[in-house]
Structure formats: C-alpha cells, structure tokens
Amino acid sequence: MPRRHVLEGLAATGAAMTGAAAGARTAVSSSAAWDAIVIGAGVFGSWTAWTLQRAGHKVLLLDAGGAAHNRASSGGETRLIRTEYAGNALYTRWAWASLAEWQALSKRHESPIFHSTGALYLYPQDGAGIDHSIAIQRGLGIPIEKLTAGAMARRWPQVDFGGIAVGVMQPTMGTLMARRSVQALVGEFVAAGGGFRPFAVDPPRSDAASLGSITGSGGETLRAGRFVFACGPWLPRLFPVVVGDRIVPSRQDVFFFAPAAGDARFAAGELPAWVDVSSPDLHYGFPDIEARGFKIALDAHGPRYDPDSGERRVSDQALADVRAYLARRFPDLARRPLAEGRVCQYENSDNGHFLIDRHPQWKDCWIVGGGSGHGFKHGPAVGRYVADRLLGIGEPEPAFALAAHRIHG
C-alpha cells in the first residue's frame, strides 16, 4: 500500500508528522481560533482529533450528544476486532495496524478496553478464497488457524456446528469495549490540552472556496483552519447534496441473553467472539463479557432508521428470529431470559467502503463516515489516514472517494 506509514502503527504519529504539521500550521489563517475542528466524537472523529493533536495541532472536538453517546454508532458495549476480511488486503492491514493501538490504549487505562477473546469465523464451505485470506494474514505475521468442524466441536462443545465445513480462528483478536474506549481516548485528548464541548452544528453553508467557520443551533460561530465532519448517520442531514444516499442509516437490533447461574461455558475465556457466515443474516456475537450476558446480533442491514426520532426498543419478531437461530447453533441458550435488548444503527455506504474525502467545494472541509458496521475496529488507522490527508501527505485511497460512492435515485 502507498500509505505504508499508516500500517506501521500510530505510536510514531508525532515523529512522522512533525515537519508536515509545522508546515500545515503556517497556512492556517491567523484569525482562526483552532487549527482544526472535528465534528463528531465517535470512533472516527476521536481518533482523528487525537492524532492531529499528537502532531502538534490545536484541535477542538465537538459532539451534540457527548462522546460515544447512546444514539451514536460508536456507542454501546462491544465491537469485534478481527483481520478475517475475505481477502481484502486493505482492511486486513488496517485492522492489524489498529489492533496494536487499541491494545496500547487498553494498557493505559485501569478498566479494560480490549478483551483477548479471540475471533472465530464459521464457513459453510471451504474454498480458495478462505485460503487466500489466510495467506494474506500469515504474510503479515497474524496468528491464525483453520479448523475442521470436528476440531471445533471438540474445542467448543457448547456450540452446534451443523452445516459448518471449516472455521478460521484468530487467537490474538478479540473484543473492544466501544463506549468506554472512545470516552477514554477523548479523556486523553482533553488531558493533553485538546478542546471538547457539546455543540450541535447547523448544516454548513458558504459560497466561497473555503468553509471558514461553522455555526451551532444556538447561533454561535466557530472558526478554524480545517474542518472534519465525522458525524456518522447524521452526515446525510448535514450534507444532503454531497452525501445524500451515499450513506444510509439502518436499524440494528442487539440482544444479550443470561446464561444459567453457574454455567461458565459461554463466558469469555471459554468461547471466542464469533461470526457465522453460514447464516443468511450473518449472525455474530460475543461471549459473556463483564457479566453483561451472551451477545448476539445480525449484520444484515435492517430497515432505514432515523437516529434522532427512531424508537430504540427491540421488536418481538426480531427476538423470535434470534431465539430460532440460538436453538440451532447455541441450543442451551435458546430458552434463556433476555437480559437486555438494544437498538443501534449502522451508517452504511452504498458499497461498504468508508467515505473519506474533501468536500468538492470547500478545500478546508473533509467528510469522514460510512463505517458500514465494520468501521469501529479501524478507528486508529482511519484517524491517521484522515490526519495525513488534511496535512497533504500520504496517498489517497480511491475506494474512499466521493466519486467511488454513488447516490441512489
């Protein structure tokens, strides 16, 4: 990849970007209060703000609802980090580079941010594509195992592997504590001198080649040299023409079931996080982590969803469908009580790739989104990539460009 420095880890951010950062600051208008303002304190926005700050920039981070709040795509309890990406080298490398940064963040805080649960992919058929993906990962030095259904049944007898041909196990992958990790990162950003405040941004408007400033719903105006809009499912509302249906929020129901008292078979350490590719809806889930219960959800995109007005109560039909799946794959959990239900959302791009590009009119404005249900794990790499693009270093990824995403009529 041309962005080799992205894959070398974010720990060297300051050294790698010091010269570029100094040059970039000289181009910022002296009337600007901030070198950069990042709108949206989710995983993409917080890592972008953190990375720019480590490069020596004066950065303000804004969010209308708070860091990783309960309606944000980065809110909630857990996210899977894995490098099994069906042979996609870009996302495999980005996830691998990001893992080290998540682990480092976890080590800097008392409450764990990363749980080394491992990650298990279940495939209904073996094939060359699986071997290709494994080869890419082994080439990067990623520990990985290919397992038969029989081997998995012996290792995890609490799972019914009927209809599964092979599994791909990644023992060093695992579970990120979503809300906690973003809030911890924002805490580090603020402690190091970054600005953070609640602020609801109006859709930006300017007839000039630069945006120059943003205005809040209360009429306050903030100025900066550069702006990054990392607002997840709110991007189409802020940029109805430029983003439009390139990003569509969808409703995603999530369930936590309570294992029987004393039954440790579904706890972290006894069962990895998992993704069932044999399921038409691509069920995935996590073992019982921090006593929250066994988590299960569907990766298939739900109906279109408004993150502000949508009711966040799981549907009876979705619960019945999940219980039917449990009866087939995790039969001892099928009749266990529902401990918690949540409604989250994905912010899906039209093709599943991230959308990271400069606004076509405003040279000082960048749009960052399209996590599409798999973006959280890549937060550190996205932050580095966006910071590089703002500072004019590194090569653009064509798949992230606005032109690579089409608006649906």
C-alpha angles and dihedrals in degrees: 000000000000091000092068092154090061089062095047091074134263096259089091094051096117096048095042095050105033096101095043091045093053091050092047093053092056088062094055116102113253088229092064114101093206135033088220138002117203115200112204125042097212124115096287095044097043094050090046092051092044092050094047090049092051086054089060101262129139103240135183119199118201134188130167094214104029132262112322091345122186095269095046124104086234094054128095131062117292144018129185120238113198138145097214098115106155091260097309101146096193097056092038091057095042092051091048092049091047094050092069091053093049090050091049091050090050092052091053092059134062096225111063118254096179124045114194096222095142123232126252125195118198118207127190092210136026119232150151091272092063091049090049091053091048091050091053091051095046088050088060092048095253114154109238139160132201110212135189120231089252093053091049092048090054092048097042109024091167088074125073106222095189111148093018120119102179141357132212112214122195107190097186095052124084151131131333120204097230109199093033094052095050093046091048091051092048088050090055090047092053093043089055092054104273121143121240129174143147110266131159108210123213117223103281120248133185136143091206130089089252129050095217097178145016130218128217128220089259092056098257116142125213125194130206143157092241138015130207117193107200096161101140112204091008094064094090090054093049094044106027094164103037098038103019111138093351082097121036122180116223132195115247122189117211127192136197118197126196114233117218116280110276094011104128096170092100097045127109108276092035098057131025127225107270146197120203108210090177090068114092089221093043099238116205135174154158136244119251102292122186090350094292095124137249107314124214131172142157122250092199109108114259127211122305109282139197108220092205104044103023117113112240102216120118114241124246090233093053090050091050091049092051092049089052089053092048090053089059102040106019102023097171090061099046095094098033118118120270103246096186141353126200136184113214131163140231119215099217126198118212093257105022095255121120119260109226116154146123116268107262093234106029115061092195096052128085129186119211123181147087096116087163095196095299102065103090096079090054095057097115094047092045090051091052094045093050092047090051092049092050090052094046097246130120128029125286120247107232093210090063097053123112088238090060091059120067128208113237116231 
